[in-house]
Amino acid sequence: MQLTAVRRTFPALILFACGIMWSAGADDRPPPAQLTTPGGQKGDAGQTPSMPSTPEQHRLPPDSSSRHTLELPGRTLSFVATAGSIRLFDDKGEPQADIVYTSYQLDGTDRGTRPVTFFFNGGPGASSAWLQLGSAGPWRLPINADEVTPSTFPEVRPNAETWLDFTDLVFLDPVGTGYSRFVGTGDDARKRLYSVEGDVNALALVVRRWLEKHDRLLSPKYIAGESYGGIRGPKVVDQLQMRQGIGVKGLIMLSPVFDSSQFARTSLLQYVARLPSYVATLREAKGPVKRADLADVEAYARGEFLSDLIKGQADKEATTRLADKTAALTGIDPAVSRRLAGRFDLAEFRREFDRKNGKLIGNYDASVRGFDPYPDSDFRLSGDPSSDTLLAPLTSATVDLLTRKLNWRPDGSYELLNRTVAQAWDFGRSPPESVSELRQILATDRKLKLLVGHGLFDLVTPYLESQIVLDQLPPFASSPRVKLVVFPGGHMFYSRDASRQAFRAEVEVMMK
């Protein structure tokens, strides 16, 4: 989680390239001579090293490490948990931002051979709490939106499906999310870090600095990202390979978006990519469904459906054929399908699917239904019943974990999903994509592996979208080196027990 609704706001020219390599410190501050970087970017205007240290007023607490033991089915895990931060500086040595991390390192392992995985979510503006407490961390909060409400008791429990058995874990919160924050007084840091390239440059540097700080440069390294993490992931690996001197063994993508332009609102491919997930939503209402059950729909979507789409509404016969077939597959009223020419965007499908019962389906998980606050309206739409209900318990659980279990108590508010970040984000002059970097990193390192996981009922980043992208890669980036797996569930497919267990097994195999 999460991918905010940025696809509607991209300008339409070239992608902005920042060209900055950040320098960072932990609790120590390196001398300015080590901080000069290409690009000549300036720090905060009017600040000099001799001035009173205003950023120190906002400094996060020192790192806190604590030992824990978890009793799990069939094994006991003893580990060190650390909550802390890494400070970013500009090229003049002025502090700019503190990036928060939470790490878990298993006791009694060889650091030279023990894998370590770095996690981040998307948004932009989302913290890493979904992946930490929903999937891979040592403690888990049930986040099945069918069962969770804002008032759900937010206590975490030992996670039987934690990845800590086979990899150490580092969860990163980009600036503006979690407790990560700006500490400089000017606008330069905000402009850099709230941009596509500035963001990935900073994340790659934080990965390197964490490895240095914890003596893990020799460890096998993996990157895991969710949603907009699909843009971040390949770009971060490229930065690590080419600018930070860090090799990566594998890239793990959960519900990613790789190319925002190919499937944007003006693209016909958006209808192709979502159709199987629309149909899966209907079939799930009648009984369990797997991807194999949608083979006929995928073939139709990439064949006759696409052919009729391309013919356009000028071809009335093709349009009627498409609309009627889509209605039959999705369960949408045929009259509505004909009115929309068989082309359903997200808002229309969410409302029309269960309009007769006054229910809305979720964006992030279309198998979840919620009450429509405006059941008689054709244009007013509420939030998302498959994600909004999680915000309160997940926020409370994360704060409780950090403060009570890990004994790390920052001031300020914890930002689980900071929507102002997306509003301020510089996406560049064209919709961002990471397919270029994905091709490059797979070509540069012939041993690098890619694992992509999706949920059948995710309408925000539908699984067929990734399948289409991966199918266009060169032969050297094919199976088994590149693998796409699809499970019952939504954007956070790991909220379902069976899907979480199955994906964990895929990751474990990848790392062996």
KAMOSUL-V736120 format. One record per residue. N is the residue number from 1. RES is the residue in three letters. SS is DSSP state (h for helix, s for strand, l for the rest). D_FIRST is the distance of its C-alpha to the first C-alpha in whole Angstrom. Layout:
n=(N N)
res=(RES RES)
ss=(SS SS)
d_first=(D_FIRST D_FIRST)
This chain:
n=(1 2 3 4 5 6 7 8 9 10 11 12 13 14 15 16 17 18 19 20 21 22 23 24 25 26 27 28 29 30 31 32 33 34 35 36 37 38 39 40 41 42 43 44 45 46 47 48 49 50 51 52 53 54 55 56 57 58 59 60 61 62 63 64 65 66 67 68 69 70 71 72 73 74 75 76 77 78 79 80 81 82 83 84 85 86 87 88 89 90 91 92 93 94 95 96 97 98 99 100 101 102 103 104 105 106 107 108 109 110 111 112 113 114 115 116 117 118 119 120 121 122 123 124 125 126 127 128 129 130 131 132 133 134 135 136 137 138 139 140 141 142 143 144 145 146 147 148 149 150 151 152 153 154 155 156 157 158 159 160 161 162 163 164 165 166 167 168 169 170 171 172 173 174 175 176 177 178 179 180 181 182 183 184 185 186 187 188 189 190 191 192 193 194 195 196 197 198 199 200 201 202 203 204 205 206 207 208 209 210 211 212 213 214 215 216 217 218 219 220 221 222 223 224 225 226 227 228 229 230 231 232 233 234 235 236 237 238 239 240 241 242 243 244 245 246 247 248 249 250 251 252 253 254 255 256 257 258 259 260 261 262 263 264 265 266 267 268 269 270 271 272 273 274 275 276 277 278 279 280 281 282 283 284 285 286 287 288 289 290 291 292 293 294 295 296 297 298 299 300 301 302 303 304 305 306 307 308 309 310 311 312 313 314 315 316 317 318 319 320 321 322 323 324 325 326 327 328 329 330 331 332 333 334 335 336 337 338 339 340 341 342 343 344 345 346 347 348 349 350 351 352 353 354 355 356 357 358 359 360 361 362 363 364 365 366 367 368 369 370 371 372 373 374 375 376 377 378 379 380 381 382 383 384 385 386 387 388 389 390 391 392 393 394 395 396 397 398 399 400 401 402 403 404 405 406 407 408 409 410 411 412 413 414 415 416 417 418 419 420 421 422 423 424 425 426 427 428 429 430 431 432 433 434 435 436 437 438 439 440 441 442 443 444 445 446 447 448 449 450 451 452 453 454 455 456 457 458 459 460 461 462 463 464 465 466 467 468 469 470 471 472 473 474 475 476 477 478 479 480 481 482 483 484 485 486 487 488 489 490 491 492 493 494 495 496 497 498 499 500 501 502 503 504 505 506 507 508 509 510 511 512)
res=(MET GLN LEU THR ALA VAL ARG ARG THR PHE PRO ALA LEU ILE LEU PHE ALA CYS GLY ILE MET TRP SER ALA GLY ALA ASP ASP ARG PRO PRO PRO ALA GLN LEU THR THR PRO GLY GLY GLN LYS GLY ASP ALA GLY GLN THR PRO SER MET PRO SER THR PRO GLU GLN HIS ARG LEU PRO PRO ASP SER SER SER ARG HIS THR LEU GLU LEU PRO GLY ARG THR LEU SER PHE VAL ALA THR ALA GLY SER ILE ARG LEU PHE ASP ASP LYS GLY GLU PRO GLN ALA ASP ILE VAL TYR THR SER TYR GLN LEU ASP GLY THR ASP ARG GLY THR ARG PRO VAL THR PHE PHE PHE ASN GLY GLY PRO GLY ALA SER SER ALA TRP LEU GLN LEU GLY SER ALA GLY PRO TRP ARG LEU PRO ILE ASN ALA ASP GLU VAL THR PRO SER THR PHE PRO GLU VAL ARG PRO ASN ALA GLU THR TRP LEU ASP PHE THR ASP LEU VAL PHE LEU ASP PRO VAL GLY THR GLY TYR SER ARG PHE VAL GLY THR GLY ASP ASP ALA ARG LYS ARG LEU TYR SER VAL GLU GLY ASP VAL ASN ALA LEU ALA LEU VAL VAL ARG ARG TRP LEU GLU LYS HIS ASP ARG LEU LEU SER PRO LYS TYR ILE ALA GLY GLU SER TYR GLY GLY ILE ARG GLY PRO LYS VAL VAL ASP GLN LEU GLN MET ARG GLN GLY ILE GLY VAL LYS GLY LEU ILE MET LEU SER PRO VAL PHE ASP SER SER GLN PHE ALA ARG THR SER LEU LEU GLN TYR VAL ALA ARG LEU PRO SER TYR VAL ALA THR LEU ARG GLU ALA LYS GLY PRO VAL LYS ARG ALA ASP LEU ALA ASP VAL GLU ALA TYR ALA ARG GLY GLU PHE LEU SER ASP LEU ILE LYS GLY GLN ALA ASP LYS GLU ALA THR THR ARG LEU ALA ASP LYS THR ALA ALA LEU THR GLY ILE ASP PRO ALA VAL SER ARG ARG LEU ALA GLY ARG PHE ASP LEU ALA GLU PHE ARG ARG GLU PHE ASP ARG LYS ASN GLY LYS LEU ILE GLY ASN TYR ASP ALA SER VAL ARG GLY PHE ASP PRO TYR PRO ASP SER ASP PHE ARG LEU SER GLY ASP PRO SER SER ASP THR LEU LEU ALA PRO LEU THR SER ALA THR VAL ASP LEU LEU THR ARG LYS LEU ASN TRP ARG PRO ASP GLY SER TYR GLU LEU LEU ASN ARG THR VAL ALA GLN ALA TRP ASP PHE GLY ARG SER PRO PRO GLU SER VAL SER GLU LEU ARG GLN ILE LEU ALA THR ASP ARG LYS LEU LYS LEU LEU VAL GLY HIS GLY LEU PHE ASP LEU VAL THR PRO TYR LEU GLU SER GLN ILE VAL LEU ASP GLN LEU PRO PRO PHE ALA SER SER PRO ARG VAL LYS LEU VAL VAL PHE PRO GLY GLY HIS MET PHE TYR SER ARG ASP ALA SER ARG GLN ALA PHE ARG ALA GLU VAL GLU VAL MET MET LYS)
ss=(l l s l l l l l l l l l l l l l l l l l l l s s s l l l l l l h h h l l l l l l l l l l l l l l l l l l l h h h h h l l l l l s s s s s s s s s l l s s s s s s s s s s s s s s s l l l l l s s s s s s s s s s s s l l l l l l l l l s s s s s l l s l l s l l h h h h h h h h l l s s l l l l l l l l l l l l l l l l s s l l l l h h h l l s s s s s s l l l l s l l s s l l l l l h h h h h h l s h h h h h h h h h h h h h h h h h h l l l l l l l s s s s s s l l h h h h h h h h h h h h h h l l l l l l l s s s s s l l l l s l l l l l l l l l h h h h h h h h h h h h h h h h h h l l l l h h h h h h h h h h h h h h h h h h h h h l l l l h h h h h h h h h h h h h h h l l l h h h h h h l l l l l l h h h h h h h l l h h h l s s s l l l l l l l s s s l l l l l l l l l l l l l l l l l l h h h h h h h h h h h h h h h h l l l l l l l l l s l s l h h h h h h l s l l l l l l s l h h h h h h h h h h l l l l s s s s s s s l l l l l l l h h h h h h h h h l l l h h h l l l l s s s s s s l l l l l h h h l h h h h h h h h h h h h h h h l)
d_first=(0 3 6 9 12 14 16 19 20 20 24 26 28 27 24 25 25 26 28 27 27 26 28 27 28 28 30 33 33 35 38 37 39 36 34 35 33 34 33 35 32 33 32 33 36 38 37 39 39 42 40 39 36 34 30 32 32 28 28 25 27 28 26 26 27 28 29 27 28 26 28 26 28 30 30 29 27 28 26 26 23 23 21 22 22 23 25 25 28 30 33 35 34 32 29 26 23 22 19 18 17 18 19 21 24 26 30 33 31 32 30 32 30 27 24 21 18 16 12 9 6 6 7 10 10 7 9 8 9 6 8 11 12 10 11 14 15 19 18 15 14 15 12 13 13 16 18 16 17 17 20 19 21 18 20 18 20 21 19 21 19 18 18 21 24 23 22 21 18 17 14 14 13 14 16 16 13 14 17 18 20 23 26 28 30 30 28 28 25 23 24 23 20 18 19 18 20 21 17 18 21 20 18 20 23 21 21 24 25 24 25 29 28 28 30 28 29 30 27 26 22 19 16 12 9 6 6 8 9 11 13 13 14 18 19 18 20 23 23 24 26 28 28 27 29 27 26 23 24 20 17 14 12 9 8 10 12 15 17 16 20 21 19 19 21 24 24 25 23 20 22 23 19 18 22 21 18 20 23 21 20 23 25 22 24 27 26 24 23 22 22 25 26 25 27 29 27 25 29 30 27 28 31 33 30 29 33 34 31 33 36 35 36 39 40 40 41 38 35 37 36 33 32 34 32 29 30 31 28 26 28 28 31 33 35 31 31 34 33 30 32 29 26 23 21 18 19 22 21 19 22 25 24 25 27 30 28 27 23 20 17 14 12 9 11 15 17 16 18 19 22 23 24 26 27 30 29 28 26 24 21 19 15 13 14 11 9 11 13 11 11 14 15 12 13 17 16 15 18 20 19 20 23 25 24 23 26 24 25 24 25 23 20 16 14 10 9 12 13 16 15 14 17 19 17 20 19 22 25 23 20 18 18 18 20 23 22 21 25 26 24 25 29 29 28 30 28 25 23 19 17 15 13 12 12 15 14 11 13 10 11 14 15 18 17 16 20 22 20 21 25 26 26 29 31 30 26 27 26 27 25 22 21 18 18 17 16 16 13 10 7 7 10 11 11 15 17 19 16 15 18 19 16 17 21 20 19 22 24 23 23 27)
